[in-house]
């Protein structure tokens, strides 16, 4: 179980713990922002997310459209929902999202991880994943899994996830 111990002791140096006024979440200040107004990145666990804004975010990364009623239901029934927002003055924009399902005791699976392409390669996806893992660990979840497209496997590997740890083989059932 070395894999799990390594994952759960991950350093979260990029996540600040000051509270944001508009959100129930934590704030991460961007260093070297090119804008004149101060920019903050806020992580939130509030489930009140504009589904159209989430759909726009998913469109930016090329995901297939999903029925909004099903997306709403998935969010409502998730164990954890994490959103990442860019705050500039009084304006906020959804720039990242992830959710996790769980048995509420041992296991959680992370789903729907998405970061606006304009904000990728800046450490924000890494910070959002560390925040998500931290929240799951604080709920005493000991096994965290996820599914990853081939082009992002290395991203998750750098966060401590392993492909097929300890010889575990996932299996899937799909309707005909």
C-alpha positions as CSV (number, residue, x, y, z in Angstrom):
1,X,0.0,0.0,0.0
2,X,3.0,2.3,-0.5
3,X,1.1,3.9,-3.4
4,X,-1.8,5.1,-1.2
5,X,0.5,6.4,1.5
6,X,2.5,8.4,-1.0
7,X,-0.7,9.9,-2.6
8,X,-2.2,10.9,0.7
9,X,0.8,12.7,2.0
10,X,1.1,14.8,-1.1
11,X,2.3,18.4,-0.5
12,X,-0.3,21.1,-1.0
13,X,2.0,24.0,-1.0
14,X,0.1,25.8,-3.7
15,X,-3.2,26.0,-1.9
16,X,-3.8,28.9,0.5
17,X,-6.3,28.6,3.3
18,X,-7.8,32.1,3.5
19,X,-11.6,32.2,3.1
20,X,-13.1,33.9,0.1
21,X,-16.0,36.2,0.8
22,X,-18.4,35.0,-1.9
23,X,-17.6,31.3,-1.7
24,X,-17.2,28.5,0.8
25,X,-13.7,27.7,-0.4
26,X,-10.0,28.5,-0.4
27,X,-8.1,31.1,-2.4
28,X,-5.0,30.7,-4.5
29,X,-3.4,34.0,-5.6
30,X,-1.8,34.0,-9.0
31,X,1.8,35.1,-9.1
32,X,2.9,37.5,-11.9
33,X,-0.6,38.1,-13.2
34,X,-0.5,40.2,-16.4
35,X,-3.8,42.0,-15.5
36,X,-4.1,45.3,-13.7
37,X,-6.8,44.1,-11.4
38,X,-5.9,41.6,-8.7
39,X,-6.8,38.1,-9.8
40,X,-7.7,35.3,-7.4
41,X,-8.3,31.6,-8.0
42,X,-10.9,30.3,-5.7
43,X,-11.7,26.6,-5.0
44,X,-15.2,25.9,-3.8
45,X,-17.3,22.9,-2.8
46,X,-20.6,24.7,-3.3
47,X,-22.8,22.6,-5.6
48,X,-24.7,25.6,-6.9
49,X,-23.0,25.7,-10.3
50,X,-24.6,27.2,-13.4
51,X,-24.9,24.2,-15.7
52,X,-24.7,26.2,-18.8
53,X,-21.4,27.7,-17.6
54,X,-20.2,24.2,-16.8
55,X,-21.3,23.0,-20.3
56,X,-19.3,25.9,-21.9
57,X,-16.2,24.8,-19.9
58,X,-16.6,21.2,-21.1
59,X,-17.1,22.5,-24.7
60,X,-13.7,24.3,-24.4
61,X,-11.9,21.0,-23.9
62,X,-13.9,19.2,-26.6
63,X,-16.1,17.0,-24.5
64,X,-19.3,15.6,-26.0
65,X,-22.4,17.3,-24.8
66,X,-24.4,15.6,-22.1
67,X,-28.0,16.2,-21.1
68,X,-28.1,19.0,-18.5
69,X,-30.7,17.1,-16.4
70,X,-28.2,14.2,-16.1
71,X,-25.3,16.5,-15.3
72,X,-27.5,18.1,-12.6
73,X,-28.3,14.7,-11.2
74,X,-24.7,13.6,-11.2
75,X,-23.7,16.7,-9.3
76,X,-26.5,16.3,-6.8
77,X,-25.5,12.6,-6.1
78,X,-21.8,13.2,-5.9
79,X,-19.9,12.9,-2.7
80,X,-17.8,15.9,-3.4
81,X,-18.0,18.7,-6.0
82,X,-15.0,21.0,-6.5
83,X,-15.1,24.0,-8.7
84,X,-12.3,26.5,-9.5
85,X,-13.1,30.1,-10.2
86,X,-11.2,33.1,-11.5
87,X,-12.2,36.2,-9.5
88,X,-11.4,39.6,-10.9
89,X,-13.0,42.3,-8.9
90,X,-16.7,41.4,-8.7
91,X,-16.5,39.1,-11.8
92,X,-16.1,35.4,-11.5
93,X,-15.7,32.7,-14.1
94,X,-15.7,29.0,-13.9
95,X,-12.3,27.7,-15.0
96,X,-12.1,24.2,-13.5
97,X,-14.3,21.4,-12.2
98,X,-14.1,18.0,-10.7
99,X,-16.4,15.7,-8.7
100,X,-16.1,12.4,-6.8
101,X,-18.5,9.6,-6.0
102,X,-17.9,7.5,-2.9
103,X,-19.2,4.8,-0.6
104,X,-18.7,7.3,2.3
105,X,-16.3,5.0,4.1
106,X,-13.3,3.6,2.1
107,X,-13.5,4.5,-1.6
108,X,-14.0,7.4,-3.9
109,X,-13.7,7.8,-7.7
110,X,-12.9,11.2,-9.2
111,X,-14.8,12.1,-12.3
112,X,-15.2,15.0,-14.8
113,X,-11.9,16.7,-14.2
114,X,-11.8,19.7,-16.5
115,X,-9.7,22.9,-16.7
116,X,-10.2,25.7,-19.2
117,X,-7.4,25.3,-21.8
118,X,-6.4,29.0,-21.3
119,X,-5.5,28.1,-17.7
120,X,-3.7,24.9,-18.3
121,X,0.0,24.4,-17.8
122,X,0.0,26.9,-14.9
123,X,-0.2,24.5,-12.0
124,X,-4.0,25.1,-11.5
125,X,-5.1,21.6,-12.5
126,X,-2.5,20.2,-10.1
127,X,-3.7,22.5,-7.3
128,X,-7.3,21.6,-7.9
129,X,-6.5,17.9,-7.8
130,X,-4.5,18.3,-4.6
131,X,-7.4,20.2,-3.1
132,X,-9.8,17.5,-4.2
133,X,-7.6,14.7,-2.7
134,X,-7.2,16.8,0.5
135,X,-11.0,17.1,0.9
136,X,-11.5,13.3,0.3
137,X,-8.7,12.4,2.8
138,X,-10.3,14.8,5.4
139,X,-13.5,12.7,5.0
140,X,-11.3,9.6,5.9
141,X,-11.5,8.2,2.4
142,X,-8.5,5.8,2.0
143,X,-8.7,4.7,-1.6
144,X,-9.0,7.2,-4.5
145,X,-9.4,6.2,-8.1
146,X,-10.0,7.9,-11.4
147,X,-10.4,7.2,-15.1
148,X,-8.1,9.1,-17.4
149,X,-7.9,9.6,-21.2
150,X,-4.5,8.5,-22.6
151,X,-3.4,12.1,-23.2
152,X,-3.6,13.0,-19.5
153,X,-2.3,9.9,-17.8
154,X,1.1,11.5,-17.3
155,X,-0.5,14.5,-15.6
156,X,-2.1,12.1,-13.0
157,X,1.0,10.0,-12.7
158,X,2.9,13.2,-11.6
159,X,0.3,13.6,-8.9
160,X,1.1,10.1,-7.6
161,X,-1.6,8.1,-9.3
162,X,-0.5,4.8,-10.8
163,X,-1.8,2.9,-13.8
164,X,-3.0,-0.5,-12.6
165,X,-1.5,-0.4,-9.0
166,X,-0.8,-3.7,-7.4
167,X,-2.1,-5.6,-10.4
168,X,-5.7,-4.5,-9.9
169,X,-7.6,-4.8,-13.2
170,X,-10.7,-2.6,-13.8
171,X,-13.6,-4.2,-15.5
172,X,-16.5,-2.5,-17.3
173,X,-20.0,-3.4,-18.3
174,X,-21.8,-1.5,-21.1
175,X,-25.3,-2.1,-22.5
176,X,-25.4,-3.6,-26.0
